[in-house]
């Protein structure tokens, strides 16, 4: 299988050499294959956010390598990083991060505009992803005029419109009600299964994690446990996740 993400011996240390240092990640290794839906879970301070920032190229590891879609992102510099991030990585945030003075359509188009894509192609691709996520009816509305669930779908469309190598989710259901959360997770599951979009979801929520095919449990900067859903029902997998979380927190 083709590896979309290959992290090897990734170490991240915060603090100056001569002062107090915090080792957030300790020689952590894992891979994401094309079409996988992976969850990252762990208690506060476990290293989840640090790992996500490294994968999103928002930060660099102290040691080790991270390869995304065949590119060693630890070697990219300056504009190379920004270009790579805009083309290869889709990011869904907890708080939507939509621009209030732009319509839904204009928000979705932002990454394409930054890449210099022509207006005709932008309109075509925005309409395609909007139809895919069932938000074509709200394209001309502003964020203040739509619901939280619709905002997150617009944010998902913005993340996917560039056809990235991987979609990263940072607690994407955290600001949603239960029904909107379920709708978004169902959409992500459908995109993963039907379009083979590779997804890495960082979450503390066992219900959200139960949609994943594989979960990495991080604690104290290392992967303590890995569990695969295999042929389990989502309900059975949810119970297994709860049990594992209970043992990690003891």
Residue frames relative to the residue before (quaternion, step in Angstrom):
aa qw qx qy qz dx dy dz
X 1.0000 0.0000 0.0000 0.0000 0.00 0.00 0.00
X 0.5028 -0.6505 0.4872 0.2944 3.54 -1.14 0.72
X 0.3058 -0.7496 0.5608 0.1734 3.56 -0.90 0.97
X 0.2687 -0.7549 0.5784 0.1529 3.58 -0.76 1.05
X 0.7757 0.0996 -0.0509 0.6211 3.57 1.08 -0.79
X 0.0339 0.7757 -0.6294 0.0312 3.57 -0.97 0.89
X 0.0263 -0.8026 0.5945 -0.0413 3.57 -0.28 1.31
X 0.0190 -0.8259 0.5623 -0.0364 3.57 -0.72 1.06
X 0.8615 -0.0839 0.0125 0.5006 3.53 -0.84 1.14
X 0.2047 0.8172 -0.5105 0.1725 3.55 1.02 0.88
X 0.0252 -0.7877 0.6139 -0.0457 3.51 -0.80 1.13
X 0.0078 -0.7901 0.6129 0.0004 3.58 -0.97 0.83
X 0.0366 -0.7931 0.6070 -0.0338 3.53 -0.69 1.18
X 0.1897 -0.7646 0.6082 0.0975 3.57 -0.93 0.95
X 0.6745 0.4753 -0.3641 0.4319 3.55 -1.09 0.74
X 0.5605 -0.6217 0.4406 0.3242 3.55 -1.22 0.51
X 0.6598 -0.5489 0.3594 0.3664 3.54 -1.20 0.69
X 0.7415 0.4188 -0.2235 0.4742 3.55 0.96 -0.88
X 0.7156 0.4425 -0.2441 0.4822 3.58 1.25 -0.36
X 0.7455 -0.3474 0.2912 0.4886 3.54 -1.26 -0.44
X 0.1176 -0.8059 0.5793 0.0328 3.57 -0.89 0.95
X 0.1911 -0.7521 0.6212 0.1096 3.53 -1.21 0.68
X 0.2322 -0.7711 0.5813 0.1170 3.56 -0.72 1.10
X 0.1919 -0.8336 0.5122 0.0768 3.56 -0.12 1.34
X 0.7779 0.0910 -0.0479 0.6199 3.59 1.11 -0.74
X 0.1662 -0.8172 0.5509 0.0334 3.56 -0.91 1.01
X 0.7993 -0.3048 0.1616 0.4920 3.58 -0.14 1.33
X 0.1970 0.8118 -0.5119 0.2004 3.53 0.86 1.06
X 0.0183 -0.8027 0.5955 -0.0267 3.60 -0.87 0.97
X 0.2585 0.7309 -0.6118 0.1571 3.56 -1.09 0.81
X 0.2247 -0.7648 0.5867 0.1424 3.57 -1.29 0.25
X 0.2091 -0.7268 0.6375 0.1470 3.53 -1.30 0.49
X 0.2408 -0.7819 0.5588 0.1353 3.57 -0.63 1.09
X 0.6586 -0.5190 0.3665 0.4032 3.55 -1.20 0.52
X 0.8144 0.2355 -0.1955 0.4931 3.57 -0.86 1.00
X 0.5081 0.6419 -0.4342 0.3760 3.60 1.23 0.12
X 0.1901 -0.7197 0.6544 0.1328 3.55 -1.30 0.51
X 0.0141 0.8437 -0.5294 0.0879 3.55 -0.10 1.36
X 0.2291 -0.7596 0.5948 0.1291 3.53 -1.09 0.77
X 0.1678 -0.7415 0.6394 0.1148 3.55 -1.19 0.66
X 0.0364 0.8097 -0.5811 0.0731 3.57 -0.64 1.15
X 0.2857 0.7449 -0.5760 0.1781 3.53 -1.28 0.40
X 0.6220 -0.5607 0.3898 0.3832 3.60 -1.19 0.44
X 0.6770 -0.4558 0.3729 0.4413 3.58 -1.30 0.22
X 0.7996 0.2640 -0.2111 0.4963 3.55 -0.95 0.91
X 0.4733 0.7070 -0.4190 0.3171 3.58 1.29 0.09
X 0.6026 -0.5567 0.3696 0.4362 3.59 1.18 -0.53
X 0.3785 0.7542 -0.4674 0.2636 3.60 1.30 0.01
X 0.7142 0.4572 -0.2621 0.4607 3.57 0.74 -1.08
X 0.6109 0.5457 -0.3448 0.4584 3.57 1.06 -0.74
X 0.6606 0.5057 -0.3015 0.4657 3.56 0.91 -0.94
X 0.6533 0.5176 -0.3162 0.4531 3.58 0.92 -0.88
X 0.6523 0.5163 -0.3115 0.4593 3.59 0.96 -0.84
X 0.6462 0.5070 -0.3177 0.4738 3.59 1.06 -0.71
X 0.6678 0.4942 -0.3002 0.4688 3.58 0.96 -0.86
X 0.6869 0.4711 -0.2709 0.4825 3.57 1.11 -0.73
X 0.4187 -0.7281 0.4268 0.3351 3.60 1.38 0.02
X 0.3972 0.7032 -0.4868 0.3329 3.58 1.16 0.62
X 0.7652 0.1200 -0.0711 0.6285 3.56 1.32 -0.29
X 0.3366 -0.7362 0.5485 0.2092 3.58 -1.25 0.32
X 0.5069 -0.6488 0.4624 0.3292 3.59 -1.05 0.67
X 0.5453 -0.5905 0.4816 0.3493 3.56 -1.23 0.46
X 0.7785 -0.0481 0.0604 0.6228 3.54 1.13 -0.75
X 0.6625 0.4918 -0.3745 0.4231 3.57 -1.23 0.45
X 0.3611 -0.7290 0.5422 0.2103 3.57 -1.33 0.10
X 0.1107 -0.7519 0.6452 0.0784 3.53 -1.25 0.60
X 0.0757 -0.7958 0.6007 0.0008 3.56 -0.59 1.19
X 0.0388 -0.7883 0.6138 -0.0149 3.56 -0.83 1.06
X 0.8363 -0.0839 -0.0045 0.5417 3.56 -0.67 1.18
X 0.7540 -0.4198 0.2000 0.4639 3.56 0.94 0.95
X 0.6593 0.4904 -0.3048 0.4817 3.61 1.27 -0.05
X 0.3371 -0.7153 0.5747 0.2108 3.58 -0.85 0.98
X 0.2425 -0.8279 0.4898 0.1262 3.58 -0.08 1.31
X 0.5666 0.6008 -0.3932 0.4043 3.59 1.20 -0.33
X 0.6858 0.4683 -0.2808 0.4812 3.60 1.24 -0.31
X 0.5254 0.6340 -0.4172 0.3847 3.60 1.24 -0.11
X 0.1150 -0.8037 0.5826 0.0379 3.55 -1.09 0.74
X 0.8749 0.1308 -0.0703 0.4609 3.54 -1.30 0.52
X 0.8523 -0.0287 0.0613 0.5186 3.56 -0.80 -1.10
X 0.5483 0.6155 -0.3974 0.4034 3.59 1.17 -0.50
X 0.6507 0.5217 -0.3100 0.4564 3.56 1.00 -0.88
X 0.6709 0.4993 -0.2982 0.4601 3.59 0.87 -0.99
X 0.6567 0.5085 -0.3090 0.4634 3.60 0.95 -0.86
X 0.6591 0.5101 -0.3065 0.4598 3.56 0.93 -0.92
X 0.6559 0.5258 -0.3075 0.4457 3.56 0.91 -0.95
X 0.6981 0.4835 -0.2801 0.4477 3.59 0.89 -0.92
X 0.7353 0.4317 -0.2308 0.4687 3.59 1.10 -0.65
X 0.8098 0.3385 -0.1319 0.4606 3.58 0.93 -0.89
X 0.7674 0.3346 -0.1762 0.5178 3.60 1.19 -0.42
X 0.1550 -0.7534 0.6333 0.0855 3.56 -0.91 0.99
X 0.0937 -0.8205 0.5639 0.0051 3.59 -0.88 0.90
X 0.0802 -0.7690 0.6329 0.0398 3.58 -0.85 1.02
X 0.2223 -0.8011 0.5489 0.0868 3.54 -0.65 1.19
X 0.6321 -0.5340 0.4038 0.3902 3.56 -1.27 0.34
X 0.7833 0.3540 -0.1640 0.4840 3.57 0.93 -0.92
X 0.5951 -0.6285 0.3248 0.3813 3.60 1.22 0.62
X 0.0327 -0.8429 0.5336 0.0611 3.63 0.83 -1.02
X 0.3051 0.7347 -0.5385 0.2777 3.57 0.92 0.93
X 0.4438 -0.6624 0.5314 0.2860 3.56 -1.19 0.55
X 0.4242 -0.7685 0.4258 0.2194 3.57 -0.46 1.27
X 0.7052 0.4654 -0.2702 0.4615 3.60 1.10 -0.60
X 0.6476 0.4636 -0.3251 0.5099 3.58 1.30 0.19
X 0.5137 -0.6147 0.4939 0.3380 3.59 -1.15 0.61
X 0.6917 -0.4426 0.3532 0.4482 3.56 -1.31 0.18
X 0.6457 0.5307 -0.3082 0.4545 3.57 0.96 -0.92
X 0.6849 0.4820 -0.2819 0.4682 3.58 0.91 -0.93
X 0.6141 0.5386 -0.3442 0.4631 3.59 1.08 -0.69
X 0.6609 0.5053 -0.3057 0.4632 3.57 0.91 -0.90
X 0.6899 0.5166 -0.2670 0.4310 3.56 1.04 -0.85
X 0.4591 0.7354 -0.4322 0.2482 3.61 1.17 -0.49
X 0.7117 0.4497 -0.3094 0.4423 3.67 0.64 -0.92
X 0.6356 0.5163 -0.3336 0.4670 3.59 1.09 -0.65
X 0.6225 0.5364 -0.3329 0.4626 3.58 1.04 -0.77
X 0.6602 0.5120 -0.3009 0.4598 3.57 1.00 -0.86
X 0.6688 0.4782 -0.2905 0.4896 3.58 1.21 -0.52
X 0.4989 -0.6835 0.4120 0.3380 3.59 1.28 -0.09
X 0.3175 0.7426 -0.5230 0.2724 3.59 1.17 0.51
X 0.5022 -0.6773 0.4412 0.3073 3.60 -0.95 0.84
X 0.6876 -0.5451 0.3123 0.3641 3.55 -1.20 0.72
X 0.6477 0.5307 -0.3260 0.4389 3.60 0.95 -0.83
X 0.6743 0.4829 -0.2843 0.4810 3.58 0.96 -0.91
X 0.6094 0.5533 -0.3444 0.4516 3.60 1.06 -0.77
X 0.6668 0.5074 -0.3028 0.4542 3.58 0.85 -1.00
X 0.6487 0.5302 -0.3083 0.4506 3.56 0.97 -0.90
X 0.7248 0.4461 -0.2545 0.4591 3.57 0.82 -1.00
X 0.6047 0.5370 -0.3514 0.4717 3.59 1.10 -0.64
X 0.6707 0.4964 -0.2993 0.4629 3.58 0.90 -0.91
X 0.6386 0.5395 -0.3266 0.4410 3.58 1.00 -0.81
X 0.7193 0.4293 -0.2633 0.4785 3.59 0.80 -0.98
X 0.6027 0.5568 -0.3564 0.4469 3.61 1.12 -0.61
X 0.6503 0.4955 -0.3099 0.4854 3.57 1.01 -0.82
X 0.6308 0.5517 -0.3244 0.4386 3.55 1.03 -0.86
X 0.7667 0.3358 -0.1733 0.5191 3.59 1.05 -0.80
X 0.4557 -0.7320 0.4093 0.2984 3.58 1.33 0.32
X 0.5274 0.6075 -0.4376 0.4017 3.58 0.89 0.94
X 0.3201 0.7793 -0.4916 0.2203 3.60 1.21 0.32
X 0.6361 0.5528 -0.3339 0.4222 3.61 1.15 -0.54
X 0.7469 0.3898 -0.2212 0.4912 3.62 1.17 -0.37
X 0.3174 0.8052 -0.4657 0.1845 3.59 1.25 0.18
X 0.7382 0.4091 -0.2379 0.4808 3.60 1.03 -0.71
X 0.5494 0.6032 -0.4041 0.4135 3.59 1.25 0.13
X 0.4451 -0.6696 0.5304 0.2685 3.54 -1.27 0.54
X 0.6924 -0.4967 0.3167 0.4166 3.63 -1.16 0.51
X 0.6506 0.5320 -0.3223 0.4357 3.62 1.00 -0.77
X 0.6925 0.4898 -0.2631 0.4596 3.59 1.23 -0.44
X 0.7215 0.4045 -0.2470 0.5048 3.61 1.24 -0.06
X 0.6057 -0.5920 0.4039 0.3459 3.58 -1.26 0.45
X 0.6936 -0.4649 0.3534 0.4218 3.56 -1.33 0.20
X 0.6558 0.5151 -0.3072 0.4586 3.56 0.98 -0.86
X 0.6526 0.5006 -0.3056 0.4798 3.57 1.04 -0.80
X 0.6111 0.5444 -0.3466 0.4583 3.59 1.05 -0.77
X 0.6890 0.4775 -0.2987 0.4561 3.59 0.88 -0.88
X 0.6127 0.5250 -0.3501 0.4757 3.59 1.14 -0.55
X 0.6141 0.5201 -0.3388 0.4876 3.58 1.09 -0.72
X 0.6466 0.5140 -0.3113 0.4699 3.58 0.99 -0.87
X 0.6410 0.5130 -0.3178 0.4744 3.59 1.04 -0.76
X 0.6366 0.5238 -0.3194 0.4673 3.57 1.02 -0.82
X 0.6325 0.5248 -0.3224 0.4696 3.58 1.01 -0.84
X 0.6692 0.5053 -0.2978 0.4563 3.59 1.00 -0.84
X 0.7495 0.4282 -0.2059 0.4610 3.58 1.06 -0.79
X 0.5339 0.6796 -0.3984 0.3071 3.60 1.17 -0.48
X 0.6681 0.4859 -0.3019 0.4757 3.60 1.17 -0.49
X 0.3675 -0.7460 0.4677 0.2996 3.60 1.35 -0.03
X 0.0608 0.8576 -0.5068 0.0632 3.59 0.78 1.07
X 0.6126 -0.5477 0.4223 0.3826 3.55 -1.31 0.32
X 0.8052 0.0107 0.0205 0.5926 3.57 1.09 -0.73
X 0.2921 -0.7266 0.5982 0.1699 3.54 -1.19 0.70
X 0.1404 -0.7877 0.5974 0.0538 3.58 -0.73 1.11
X 0.1082 -0.7977 0.5917 0.0428 3.58 -0.86 0.95
X 0.1370 -0.7865 0.5996 0.0556 3.58 -0.74 1.08
X 0.7776 -0.2968 0.1428 0.5355 3.59 -0.01 1.32
X 0.0815 0.8695 -0.4862 0.0301 3.65 0.91 0.84
X 0.6966 0.4397 -0.2828 0.4913 3.61 1.18 -0.38
X 0.4046 0.7802 -0.4217 0.2230 3.59 1.31 -0.12
X 0.7623 0.3451 -0.1916 0.5130 3.60 1.07 -0.68
X 0.5951 0.5930 -0.3455 0.4181 3.59 1.28 0.21
X 0.5039 -0.5979 0.5130 0.3541 3.56 -1.26 0.42
X 0.7320 -0.4713 0.2647 0.4148 3.57 -1.25 0.36
X 0.6798 0.4855 -0.3048 0.4575 3.60 0.91 -0.85
X 0.6530 0.4982 -0.3135 0.4765 3.59 0.98 -0.82
X 0.6087 0.5488 -0.3419 0.4599 3.58 1.09 -0.72
X 0.6697 0.4988 -0.2933 0.4655 3.55 0.89 -0.98
X 0.6410 0.5326 -0.3217 0.4494 3.59 0.99 -0.85
X 0.6702 0.4931 -0.2994 0.4669 3.58 0.93 -0.91
X 0.6657 0.5020 -0.3030 0.4615 3.58 0.93 -0.89
X 0.6185 0.5292 -0.3348 0.4747 3.60 1.06 -0.75
X 0.6454 0.5174 -0.3106 0.4683 3.58 1.04 -0.82
X 0.6595 0.5016 -0.3069 0.4683 3.58 0.93 -0.89
X 0.6302 0.5297 -0.3211 0.4681 3.58 1.03 -0.80
X 0.6616 0.5092 -0.2974 0.4632 3.57 0.97 -0.90
X 0.6466 0.5111 -0.3137 0.4714 3.59 0.96 -0.86
X 0.6502 0.5204 -0.3051 0.4619 3.56 1.02 -0.83
X 0.7295 0.4444 -0.2461 0.4580 3.57 0.83 -0.99
X 0.7698 0.3937 -0.2017 0.4602 3.58 0.83 -1.00
X 0.7870 0.3007 -0.1489 0.5178 3.58 1.01 -0.79
X 0.3932 -0.7520 0.4487 0.2802 3.59 1.32 0.06
X 0.2820 0.7520 -0.5372 0.2575 3.59 1.05 0.80
X 0.3545 -0.7357 0.5427 0.1963 3.55 -0.80 1.06
X 0.0540 -0.8197 0.5695 -0.0290 3.57 -0.76 1.07
X 0.0579 -0.7553 0.6515 0.0410 3.54 -1.08 0.84
X 0.0997 -0.8320 0.5450 -0.0261 3.53 -0.50 1.28
X 0.1555 -0.7585 0.6268 0.0874 3.57 -0.72 1.08
X 0.1875 0.7940 -0.5508 0.1762 3.58 -0.61 1.11
X 0.3243 -0.7017 0.5904 0.2319 3.55 -1.28 0.43
X 0.6035 0.6103 -0.3164 0.4039 3.55 1.35 -0.28
X 0.3981 -0.7453 0.4800 0.2359 3.64 -0.48 1.14
X 0.6105 0.5514 -0.3616 0.4387 3.61 1.06 -0.70
X 0.6569 0.4892 -0.3109 0.4823 3.60 0.90 -0.90
X 0.6671 0.5244 -0.3005 0.4356 3.57 0.91 -0.93
X 0.6075 0.5908 -0.3548 0.3949 3.58 1.11 -0.62
X 0.5896 0.5634 -0.3625 0.4512 3.59 1.28 -0.21
X 0.5879 0.6027 -0.3568 0.4047 3.59 1.24 -0.39
X 0.4707 -0.6593 0.5089 0.2912 3.55 -1.28 0.39
X 0.7861 0.0595 -0.0026 0.6152 3.54 1.21 -0.57
X 0.1143 -0.8015 0.5853 0.0440 3.58 -1.00 0.79
X 0.2031 -0.7410 0.6305 0.1101 3.52 -1.08 0.91
X 0.1906 -0.7769 0.5932 0.0908 3.56 -0.74 1.08
X 0.1291 -0.8120 0.5687 0.0251 3.56 -0.57 1.22
X 0.0967 0.7685 -0.6291 0.0655 3.54 -1.04 0.81
X 0.8497 0.0205 -0.0559 0.5239 3.56 -0.92 0.99
X 0.7374 -0.4811 0.2316 0.4137 3.56 0.96 0.93
X 0.7123 0.3646 -0.2618 0.5396 3.60 1.26 0.17
X 0.5050 -0.6112 0.5013 0.3466 3.56 -1.25 0.39
X 0.2395 -0.8068 0.5293 0.1074 3.55 -0.41 1.27
X 0.8116 -0.0280 0.0835 0.5776 3.55 1.02 -0.78
X 0.1238 -0.7607 0.6319 0.0820 3.53 -1.21 0.60
X 0.0166 -0.8064 0.5911 -0.0116 3.58 -0.91 0.88
X 0.2247 -0.7693 0.5875 0.1116 3.55 -1.03 0.87
X 0.4950 -0.6714 0.4662 0.2947 3.53 -1.06 0.76
X 0.0957 -0.8254 0.5423 0.1245 3.58 1.03 -0.85
X 0.8041 -0.2814 0.2018 0.4832 3.62 -0.81 -0.97
X 0.3796 0.7393 -0.4811 0.2791 3.58 1.24 0.22
X 0.5010 -0.5809 0.5326 0.3576 3.54 -1.26 0.42
X 0.6274 -0.5340 0.3909 0.4103 3.57 -1.19 0.41
X 0.6269 0.5507 -0.3304 0.4411 3.59 1.05 -0.79
X 0.6640 0.4937 -0.2939 0.4785 3.58 0.99 -0.86
X 0.6424 0.5209 -0.3120 0.4676 3.57 1.03 -0.84
X 0.6033 0.5653 -0.3344 0.4524 3.57 1.08 -0.81
X 0.6722 0.4900 -0.2936 0.4710 3.60 0.92 -0.90
X 0.6337 0.5249 -0.3300 0.4626 3.57 1.02 -0.76
X 0.6318 0.5314 -0.3225 0.4631 3.59 1.02 -0.85
X 0.6400 0.5300 -0.3199 0.4551 3.59 0.94 -0.88
X 0.6518 0.5229 -0.3081 0.4548 3.56 0.96 -0.87
X 0.6698 0.4963 -0.2960 0.4664 3.58 0.91 -0.93
X 0.6409 0.5238 -0.3239 0.4582 3.59 0.94 -0.86
X 0.6285 0.5489 -0.3220 0.4473 3.55 1.06 -0.78
X 0.6782 0.4750 -0.2966 0.4759 3.59 0.98 -0.80
X 0.6392 0.5331 -0.3300 0.4453 3.62 1.06 -0.72
X 0.7102 0.4773 -0.2580 0.4486 3.55 1.05 -0.76
X 0.5351 0.6401 -0.4035 0.3756 3.58 1.26 -0.17
